Amino acid sequence: MAEWVVEQGIGESRALLLEGDEVLAAKLRWPGEITAGESFEGKLLRKSGTRGLAQHPSGREILVDKLPRDAGEGANYRFTVTRAAMAERGRLKLPAARPAEAVGTTTSDCFANAKSVRHFPSGAWEDIWHAASSGEVRFTGGALLFAVTPGMTVIDIDGELSPRELALAAVPELARWLRLFDLGGSIGIDFPTLAAKADRKAVGAALDEALEGWPHERTAMNGFGMVQLVARLEGPSLLHRFATARVGMAARMALRRAEMVEGPGATLLTVHPALKARLKPEWCAELERRTARPLRIETDPGLAIEAAAAQIVAHDD
């Protein structure tokens, strides 16, 4: 039976849905974020028709819709967050919420209800992280290439197989990585062009079977191989975080690598210079507390942002 497990990292919380040794889905949360499913009592600041702007108890502003006609500015109402804030190129989309009675039952919060573990199984998080960082997933005979745009996430399917074989081979990988990247919103999939209607129907049927249980709507494949999926968008996917906060993602992974090394002595963390400035003092102090080792940070401009390295060295008294 599949179950969510959570690893409380430094500067982030990570969740994996595990069934035995297989990872079925992943989620990522950063402290202080207003998250989907959260309920709060807030003041309605502005209203225009059924839409408006409310104030979260933290002081932050939240877009609201589905407001009742008699809702008044300045009054307090109970809201439920439907989408976290989303950073896009050149702008920040505020979190979105609705009156609690307009939302109804929300999905269970896996971070609140999951089993907490010290560390995930070896390689489980690393494989997903590196795939999200590169935006590429390879499978036998082809690859999925992911690109985040302000309008949608686009997935290109490339490979050397025949168009029908490539499209069908890509389907199970697509279904798997949509869940592993925690993707939602509008998703465009560029399959190989399939001239025969029967081939397009076969790929559509395979896609429906592979995505069973993942709430979404989809279009039929057009003559150019394009399919559009629309799924509930609750917050930034791992791909979106890399697109808008790559250095922040790399900084948190650097600390995770430093936490994972074992042995007596001191922790030497070697990072790109741009990464050092993002390692908050409180994060470094938490790393030393968790490992019971002093931390030394060195920089190497030849390292890639994502390639921080950690090792144990002799402790200089």
C-alpha positions as CSV (number, residue, x, y, z in Angstrom):
1,M,0.0,0.0,0.0
2,A,1.4,3.4,-1.0
3,E,2.1,5.9,1.8
4,W,3.5,9.4,2.0
5,V,6.8,10.0,3.8
6,V,8.3,13.3,4.7
7,E,11.9,14.3,5.1
8,Q,12.2,17.6,7.0
9,G,15.1,19.3,5.3
10,I,16.9,22.5,6.0
11,G,15.0,25.3,4.4
12,E,12.4,22.9,2.8
13,S,10.2,19.9,3.5
14,R,10.2,17.1,0.9
15,A,7.5,14.4,0.5
16,L,7.5,11.2,-1.5
17,L,4.6,8.8,-2.1
18,L,6.2,5.3,-1.8
19,E,4.9,1.9,-2.7
20,G,7.6,-0.5,-1.5
21,D,10.8,0.8,-3.2
22,E,8.9,2.6,-6.0
23,V,8.4,6.4,-5.9
24,L,5.0,7.3,-7.2
25,A,4.8,11.0,-6.6
26,A,6.7,13.9,-5.0
27,K,6.0,17.3,-3.4
28,L,8.1,20.1,-2.1
29,R,7.3,22.9,0.3
30,W,9.3,25.8,1.6
31,P,8.7,27.4,5.1
32,G,6.4,30.3,5.2
33,E,4.5,29.5,2.1
34,I,0.8,29.9,2.0
35,T,-0.3,26.5,0.8
36,A,-3.4,25.0,-1.0
37,G,-5.9,23.6,1.5
38,E,-5.0,26.1,4.3
39,S,-8.0,27.8,5.9
40,F,-7.8,31.2,7.4
41,E,-9.9,34.1,8.6
42,G,-9.1,37.2,6.7
43,K,-10.3,40.7,5.9
44,L,-11.8,41.4,2.5
45,L,-9.8,44.4,1.3
46,R,-11.4,45.0,-2.1
47,K,-14.2,43.6,-4.0
48,S,-15.3,43.8,-7.7
49,G,-18.2,41.5,-8.5
50,T,-17.4,38.0,-7.2
51,R,-13.7,38.7,-7.1
52,G,-11.5,40.6,-4.7
53,L,-8.5,40.9,-2.5
54,A,-8.2,39.6,1.0
55,Q,-5.6,39.9,3.7
56,H,-4.0,36.7,5.2
57,P,-3.2,36.8,9.0
58,S,0.5,37.0,7.9
59,G,-0.3,40.4,6.4
60,R,0.1,39.1,2.8
61,E,-2.6,39.7,0.2
62,I,-4.5,36.9,-1.5
63,L,-6.7,36.9,-4.6
64,V,-10.2,35.7,-3.8
65,D,-13.1,34.7,-6.0
66,K,-16.6,33.1,-5.7
67,L,-17.5,35.8,-3.2
68,P,-21.1,36.0,-2.3
69,R,-23.0,39.1,-3.5
70,D,-23.5,40.5,-0.1
71,A,-19.8,40.2,0.9
72,G,-18.6,43.6,2.2
73,E,-15.2,45.2,2.1
74,G,-13.7,45.5,5.5
75,A,-15.5,42.4,6.9
76,N,-13.8,39.2,7.9
77,Y,-14.6,35.9,6.2
78,R,-13.3,32.3,6.4
79,F,-11.3,31.4,3.3
80,T,-9.6,28.3,2.0
81,V,-6.5,28.6,-0.2
82,T,-6.9,27.0,-3.6
83,R,-3.4,27.8,-5.0
84,A,-0.1,28.9,-3.6
85,A,1.8,31.9,-4.9
86,M,3.4,31.3,-8.3
87,A,6.6,33.0,-9.4
88,E,6.8,33.6,-13.2
89,R,9.3,35.4,-15.3
90,G,8.9,39.1,-14.4
91,R,6.0,38.7,-12.0
92,L,4.6,37.0,-9.0
93,K,1.1,35.6,-9.0
94,L,-0.5,36.1,-5.6
95,P,-2.0,33.1,-3.8
96,A,-5.6,32.4,-4.6
97,A,-8.5,31.5,-2.2
98,R,-12.2,31.1,-2.1
99,P,-14.8,31.4,0.7
100,A,-14.5,28.1,2.7
101,E,-18.1,27.2,2.0
102,A,-17.4,27.5,-1.8
103,V,-14.5,25.0,-1.6
104,G,-16.0,22.1,0.2
105,T,-13.8,19.1,1.0
106,T,-10.1,19.7,0.3
107,T,-7.5,17.1,-0.4
108,S,-5.6,15.7,2.6
109,D,-2.3,17.5,3.4
110,C,0.4,14.9,2.9
111,F,2.9,17.0,4.8
112,A,0.7,17.1,7.9
113,N,-0.4,13.4,7.8
114,A,2.7,11.6,6.4
115,K,5.2,9.5,8.3
116,S,8.3,11.5,9.1
117,V,11.7,9.9,8.2
118,R,15.2,11.1,8.8
119,H,16.3,10.3,5.2
120,F,14.6,9.0,2.1
121,P,15.8,5.8,0.5
122,S,19.2,6.3,-1.2
123,G,18.9,8.1,-4.5
124,A,15.1,8.5,-4.4
125,W,15.1,12.3,-4.0
126,E,18.3,12.9,-6.0
127,D,16.9,11.2,-9.1
128,I,13.8,13.5,-9.1
129,W,15.8,16.6,-8.3
130,H,18.4,16.1,-11.1
131,A,15.6,15.3,-13.6
132,A,13.8,18.5,-12.6
133,S,17.0,20.5,-12.8
134,S,17.9,19.3,-16.3
135,G,14.3,19.3,-17.6
136,E,15.0,16.0,-19.4
137,V,13.9,12.4,-18.7
138,R,15.3,9.6,-20.9
139,F,13.6,6.3,-21.5
140,T,14.4,3.4,-23.9
141,G,14.2,4.8,-27.4
142,G,13.5,8.5,-26.5
143,A,13.4,11.4,-24.1
144,L,10.9,13.8,-22.5
145,L,12.0,17.5,-22.7
146,F,10.2,19.8,-20.3
147,A,10.0,23.6,-20.6
148,V,8.2,25.9,-18.3
149,T,6.5,29.0,-19.8
150,P,4.2,31.6,-18.3
151,G,1.2,30.1,-20.1
152,M,1.8,26.3,-19.8
153,T,4.4,23.6,-19.3
154,V,5.4,22.2,-22.6
155,I,6.7,18.6,-23.0
156,D,8.4,17.6,-26.2
157,I,8.9,13.9,-27.1
158,D,12.0,13.1,-29.0
159,G,13.6,9.8,-30.1
160,E,14.7,7.4,-32.8
161,L,11.7,5.0,-32.8
162,S,8.9,5.1,-35.3
163,P,6.4,7.8,-34.5
164,R,3.8,5.4,-33.2
165,E,6.3,3.3,-31.2
166,L,7.8,6.5,-29.7
167,A,4.5,8.0,-28.7
168,L,3.3,4.8,-27.0
169,A,6.7,4.3,-25.3
170,A,6.5,7.9,-23.9
171,V,3.1,7.5,-22.4
172,P,4.0,5.6,-19.2
173,E,7.0,7.9,-18.6
174,L,4.8,10.9,-19.1
175,A,2.3,9.7,-16.5
176,R,5.0,8.9,-14.1
177,W,6.9,12.2,-14.3
178,L,3.8,14.4,-14.2
179,R,3.3,13.0,-10.7
180,L,7.0,13.1,-9.7
181,F,7.3,16.7,-10.7
182,D,4.0,17.6,-9.1
183,L,2.8,19.2,-12.3
184,G,-0.6,20.9,-12.6
185,G,-2.2,23.7,-14.6
186,S,-2.1,23.7,-18.4
187,I,0.3,21.1,-19.9
188,G,1.0,20.8,-23.6
189,I,2.4,17.5,-24.9
190,D,4.0,17.5,-28.4
191,F,3.8,13.9,-29.5
192,P,5.3,12.8,-32.8
193,T,3.0,13.5,-35.7
194,L,0.8,10.5,-36.3
195,A,-0.9,10.6,-39.7
196,A,-3.3,7.7,-39.1
197,K,-6.3,8.4,-37.0
198,A,-6.1,4.9,-35.5
199,D,-2.6,5.6,-34.2
200,R,-3.8,8.8,-32.6
201,K,-6.7,6.9,-30.9
202,A,-4.3,4.2,-29.6
203,V,-2.1,6.8,-28.0
204,G,-5.1,8.6,-26.5
205,A,-6.4,5.3,-25.0
206,A,-2.9,4.5,-23.6
207,L,-2.7,8.0,-22.1
208,D,-6.2,7.7,-20.5
209,E,-5.2,4.4,-18.9
210,A,-1.8,5.7,-17.7
211,L,-3.4,8.8,-16.1
212,E,-6.3,7.0,-14.5
213,G,-6.6,8.3,-10.9
214,W,-4.8,11.6,-11.7
215,P,-7.6,14.2,-11.9
216,H,-7.4,16.1,-15.2
217,E,-9.1,16.9,-18.5
218,R,-7.5,16.4,-21.9
219,T,-8.0,17.3,-25.5
220,A,-7.9,14.7,-28.3
221,M,-4.6,14.6,-30.2
222,N,-4.7,16.8,-33.3
223,G,-3.1,16.0,-36.6
224,F,0.2,17.5,-35.5
225,G,0.5,15.3,-32.4
226,M,-0.4,18.0,-29.8
227,V,-2.4,17.1,-26.7
228,Q,-3.3,19.5,-24.0
229,L,-3.9,18.4,-20.4
230,V,-5.5,20.6,-17.7
231,A,-5.0,19.6,-14.1
232,R,-5.6,21.3,-10.8
233,L,-2.9,23.7,-10.0
234,E,-2.1,24.0,-6.3
235,G,1.3,25.5,-6.4
236,P,4.7,25.6,-8.0
237,S,6.0,22.2,-9.4
238,L,9.6,21.2,-9.0
239,L,10.1,22.4,-12.6
240,H,8.6,25.8,-11.8
241,R,10.9,26.1,-8.8
242,F,14.0,25.5,-10.9
243,A,12.7,27.9,-13.5
244,T,12.3,30.8,-11.0
245,A,14.5,29.9,-8.0
246,R,17.3,27.7,-9.3
247,V,19.9,29.1,-6.9
248,G,17.5,28.6,-4.0
249,M,16.9,25.0,-5.0
250,A,20.7,24.4,-5.4
251,A,21.4,26.0,-2.0
252,R,19.0,23.6,-0.2
253,M,20.4,20.6,-2.0
254,A,23.9,21.6,-1.0
255,L,22.9,21.6,2.6
256,R,21.2,18.2,2.2
257,R,24.4,16.8,0.7
258,A,26.4,18.2,3.7
259,E,23.9,16.6,6.1
260,M,24.1,13.2,4.4
261,V,27.9,12.7,4.7
262,E,28.9,10.8,7.8
263,G,32.0,10.6,10.0
264,P,33.9,12.6,12.7
265,G,35.7,15.8,11.9
266,A,34.3,18.9,10.1
267,T,32.0,19.3,7.2
268,L,33.6,20.9,4.2
269,L,31.0,22.2,1.7
270,T,32.4,23.5,-1.6
271,V,30.0,25.6,-3.7
272,H,29.8,28.0,-6.5
273,P,30.4,31.6,-5.2
274,A,26.8,32.6,-6.1
275,L,25.5,29.8,-3.8
276,K,27.5,30.9,-0.7
277,A,25.5,34.1,-0.4
278,R,22.2,32.1,-0.4
279,L,23.3,29.9,2.5
280,K,21.5,31.6,5.4
281,P,23.3,31.7,8.8
282,E,20.4,30.0,10.5
283,W,20.5,27.2,7.9
284,C,24.2,26.7,8.5
285,A,23.7,26.7,12.3
286,E,20.9,24.1,11.9
287,L,23.3,21.9,9.8
288,E,25.9,22.0,12.5
289,R,23.3,21.1,15.1
290,R,22.0,18.2,13.1
291,T,25.5,16.8,12.3
292,A,27.2,17.8,15.5
293,R,30.1,18.9,13.3
294,P,31.5,22.4,12.5
295,L,30.9,23.6,9.0
296,R,33.5,25.1,6.6
297,I,32.4,26.6,3.3
298,E,34.7,27.1,0.4
299,T,33.9,28.4,-3.1
300,D,35.0,27.2,-6.5
301,P,33.9,29.3,-9.5
302,G,34.5,26.3,-11.7
303,L,31.6,24.4,-10.1
304,A,28.1,24.4,-11.6
305,I,25.5,26.0,-9.4
306,E,23.9,22.5,-8.9
307,A,27.2,20.7,-8.3
308,A,28.0,21.5,-4.6
309,A,30.2,18.9,-3.0
310,A,30.4,17.9,0.7
311,Q,33.1,15.8,2.5
312,I,34.4,15.2,6.0
313,V,37.8,16.8,6.7
314,A,40.0,17.0,9.8
315,H,38.7,19.4,12.5
316,D,41.1,22.2,13.2
317,D,40.9,22.9,16.9
